[in-house]
Amino acid sequence: MNNPSNFMPLENDIKTFRRIRRAIGILGISLPIVLVILSLIPFFKTPIQDSISSYYYSNLREIFTGALCVVGLFLIRYVGFKSAPFWKNDNLLTNFAGYMAFGVAFFPTNPDSWIDKIYTLIPLNSGLLGYIHYGFAATFFLILSIISINVFTIGQEENDHIPISAFNENHIYRICGYLILVFIIMIPIFSIIDIFYYSTLLFEALALFAFGISWLIKGRVLGDKGRVGERIYRESN
């Protein structure tokens, strides 16, 4: 007779994976919300910035950089599945995304003024700093979209007795992944059009929301039993 304790490590590993996924999702969604809410509190003496990256040069810098470092650390320590093609290699993509998150935190966007000393890992007062930051940020979001579209949609169990719902998890992952791409593309477009001062902040926040929702669903934040399990994960009690 099998000892039930033999199955405990596997069950615990699954629960740990889901907790990490939920933590990453919560951080992604909460970062823009927390920054904007704190900006509305006079105590912090920080007006709402035109982008999330601009908070690096505000009194809320530690929250901005700290959250990115935590997300980066979670992604790097997240041990995903290793598939042959790199665009489906969970472990490789999450690690790379984690390093990109650190790059976004440590190599900030260009400041409004170069008069004051800029505290960064690159001792340069030039536009090069901004290009490096944008490169890290764009790559970070691109990888997150690839993970949602190509990685999260792998390995779903087929249950012929449960029909695929419009709320099936694979539909959610793909929608979130494509939305991330759309929102990131809209950032430079609206910057050129220049019709809404907070457009970059808005689209960055929306991209983070899509990223966070994808990871929360993968972390089964809504549970996986009953109607939720059948509609999203095609699982029965």
C-alpha positions in Angstrom: 0.0 0.0 0.0 1.4 3.4 -0.9 2.3 5.7 1.9 0.3 9.0 1.6 3.4 10.9 2.8 5.2 9.9 -0.4 2.9 12.3 -2.3 3.4 15.3 0.0 6.5 16.8 -1.6 4.7 16.9 -5.0 1.6 18.5 -3.5 3.7 21.0 -1.6 5.7 21.9 -4.7 2.5 22.6 -6.6 1.2 24.8 -3.8 4.5 26.7 -3.7 4.4 27.3 -7.5 0.9 28.7 -7.2 1.8 30.9 -4.3 4.7 32.4 -6.2 2.5 32.9 -9.3 -0.1 34.7 -7.2 2.6 36.8 -5.5 4.0 37.9 -8.9 0.5 38.7 -10.1 -0.4 40.7 -7.1 2.8 42.7 -7.3 2.2 43.5 -11.0 -1.3 44.7 -10.4 -0.6 46.6 -7.2 2.5 48.5 -8.2 0.8 51.2 -10.3 -2.2 51.4 -7.9 0.0 51.9 -4.9 2.2 54.5 -6.6 -0.8 56.6 -7.7 -2.6 56.3 -4.4 0.5 57.4 -2.4 0.9 60.3 -4.9 -2.5 61.6 -3.8 -1.4 61.7 -0.2 0.3 65.1 0.5 2.7 63.6 3.1 4.7 62.0 0.3 5.1 65.2 -1.6 5.0 63.4 -5.0 2.6 64.4 -7.7 1.3 61.7 -10.1 4.1 61.1 -12.5 3.7 60.8 -16.3 5.0 57.2 -16.2 5.7 54.5 -13.7 9.4 54.8 -14.5 9.4 58.5 -13.6 8.8 57.5 -10.0 12.5 56.7 -9.8 13.1 60.4 -9.4 10.5 60.9 -6.6 10.1 60.2 -2.9 8.5 56.9 -3.9 11.6 55.6 -5.6 12.1 52.8 -3.1 8.6 51.4 -3.7 9.2 51.5 -7.4 12.6 49.9 -7.4 11.8 47.6 -4.5 8.7 46.1 -6.2 10.6 45.5 -9.4 13.4 43.8 -7.5 11.0 41.5 -5.7 9.3 40.6 -9.0 12.7 40.0 -10.6 13.8 37.8 -7.7 10.6 35.8 -7.8 10.9 35.3 -11.6 14.6 34.2 -11.3 13.9 31.8 -8.5 10.8 30.5 -10.2 11.7 27.0 -11.5 9.5 26.4 -14.5 9.3 23.7 -17.1 12.1 23.3 -19.6 10.9 22.9 -23.1 13.1 22.5 -26.2 12.2 25.7 -28.1 13.2 28.8 -26.2 9.8 30.5 -26.8 8.2 27.8 -24.8 11.0 27.3 -22.2 9.3 28.4 -19.0 12.5 28.3 -16.9 14.6 30.3 -19.4 12.0 32.9 -20.1 11.1 33.6 -16.5 14.8 33.9 -15.6 15.4 36.3 -18.5 12.3 38.4 -17.5 13.7 38.5 -13.9 17.0 40.0 -15.1 15.1 42.5 -17.2 13.1 43.6 -14.2 16.3 44.3 -12.3 17.6 46.3 -15.4 14.4 48.4 -15.4 14.9 49.1 -11.6 18.7 49.9 -11.7 18.9 51.7 -15.1 16.2 54.5 -14.8 14.6 56.5 -17.5 15.9 60.0 -18.4 15.2 62.6 -15.7 13.4 65.9 -16.5 16.6 67.7 -15.7 20.3 66.7 -15.8 21.3 69.5 -13.5 21.3 67.4 -10.3 23.4 64.3 -9.8 21.8 61.2 -11.1 22.2 58.1 -8.9 22.4 55.1 -11.2 24.7 52.2 -12.0 25.7 54.1 -15.2 27.6 57.4 -14.3 26.4 59.1 -17.4 24.3 62.2 -17.8 23.0 61.5 -21.3 20.1 60.2 -23.2 21.8 56.8 -23.4 20.5 56.0 -19.9 16.9 56.3 -21.2 17.5 54.1 -24.2 19.0 51.4 -22.0 16.0 51.7 -19.6 13.5 51.5 -22.5 15.3 48.4 -23.9 15.1 46.6 -20.6 11.4 47.6 -20.1 10.4 46.6 -23.7 12.1 43.3 -23.4 10.6 42.6 -20.0 7.0 43.1 -21.3 7.7 41.2 -24.5 8.9 38.2 -22.5 5.9 38.4 -20.2 3.6 38.4 -23.3 5.4 35.3 -24.7 5.0 33.5 -21.4 1.3 34.2 -21.3 0.8 33.2 -25.0 3.2 30.3 -25.4 4.0 28.9 -22.0 0.9 29.2 -19.8 -1.1 27.5 -22.5 1.0 24.3 -22.3 -0.1 21.2 -20.4 -3.8 21.8 -19.8 -5.5 18.4 -19.2 -8.1 17.4 -21.7 -11.5 16.6 -20.2 -13.9 15.5 -22.9 -16.9 15.5 -20.5 -16.3 19.2 -19.8 -16.8 21.6 -22.8 -14.4 24.4 -23.3 -15.8 27.6 -21.9 -15.3 31.2 -23.2 -13.6 31.7 -19.8 -11.1 28.8 -20.4 -7.7 29.6 -19.0 -5.9 29.4 -22.3 -8.2 32.1 -23.7 -7.4 34.3 -20.7 -3.7 33.8 -21.1 -3.7 34.6 -24.8 -5.8 37.7 -24.4 -3.6 39.0 -21.6 -0.5 38.3 -23.6 -1.7 40.1 -26.7 -3.0 43.0 -24.6 0.4 43.4 -23.1 1.8 43.8 -26.6 -0.9 46.2 -27.6 -0.5 48.4 -24.6 3.3 48.6 -25.0 2.9 49.5 -28.7 0.5 52.3 -27.7 3.0 54.0 -25.4 5.3 55.4 -28.2 2.3 56.1 -30.4 0.6 58.3 -27.8 3.9 59.9 -26.8 4.2 61.1 -30.4 0.6 62.2 -30.7 0.9 63.9 -27.2 -2.8 64.3 -26.5 -2.9 62.9 -23.0 -0.1 63.7 -20.5 -0.6 60.5 -18.5 -0.8 58.1 -21.5 2.5 56.3 -20.7 1.4 55.8 -17.1 -2.0 54.5 -18.2 -0.7 52.0 -20.8 2.1 50.8 -18.5 -0.4 50.2 -15.8 -2.7 48.4 -18.2 0.1 46.2 -19.3 1.0 45.4 -15.7 -2.7 44.6 -15.0 -2.8 42.1 -17.9 0.5 40.6 -16.7 -0.8 40.3 -13.2 -4.2 38.8 -14.2 -2.4 36.1 -16.3 -0.2 35.1 -13.4 -3.1 35.2 -10.9 -5.2 32.9 -13.0 -2.2 30.6 -13.5 -1.8 30.6 -9.7 -5.5 29.6 -9.4 -6.3 32.6 -7.2 -10.1 31.9 -7.7 -9.7 28.3 -6.7 -10.1 25.4 -9.1 -13.2 23.5 -7.8 -16.9 23.6 -8.8 -18.0 26.1 -11.4 -14.7 28.0 -11.4 -12.8 24.8 -12.1 -15.0 23.7 -14.9 -15.2 27.0 -16.6 -11.5 28.0 -16.3 -9.5 24.9 -15.8 -11.9 22.2 -17.0 -11.6 20.4 -13.7 -14.4 18.7 -11.8 -14.7 18.1 -8.0 
